Amino acid sequence: MKALFALAVLLAIVGLDASPAAAKIMRFTQQGDTALIFHMPDDWITNIAIDTQAETLISPGNHGLVLLAVLAEDRSLDQVAAQAVNDAGGIADGPPRALAVSGKEAEAVTAQRAGHDGSLTLRLLVIRVDPHHIGLCMALVPVDATRAQRETAEAILDTIRVSPPDTSFGG
């Protein structure tokens, strides 16, 4: 998992102008019953890493990046979130915030990452998609990004849903 975050952070730092764009509905992963469904701006590009099976969404001008992965993971969401923030070189702004995504247990964390090549804001969403897998969604945006750039990247996380949803308790 550490290599996955290192790659995401590196891509986010490479060079960082956003324009609002229409969004298309996307699905990650392409196979299997469980997937993350989200809206991606039309002018963003996507890349799926063959070795990690992670999807990276990159904004025009590299002002923001979103990383998505579905990983085999039995640890608690707290533990996964703490490791993800640590692996990305971030410092959490506070404890994880519990929430539900499509009726599934989830946690959200915001963190900051300072570096010699630029500081980033990290927004992390970790979802228990089934008893043995988590959906990991991370937006990375330079701290000096415009409000529109930050909101565009973070809006992707706001649209994430899990398919199929857990309907056992109305979600």
ABEGO torsion letter per residue (X at the ends): XAAAAAAAAAAAAABXXBBBBBBBBBBOBABEABBBBBBBBAABBBBBBAAAGBBBBBBBGGABBBBBBBBBBABBAAAAAAAAAAAAGBBBAEBBBBBBBGGBBBBBBBBBBBBAAEBBBBBBBBBBABAABBBBBBBBBBAABBAAAAAAAAAAAAABBBOBBBAAAGX
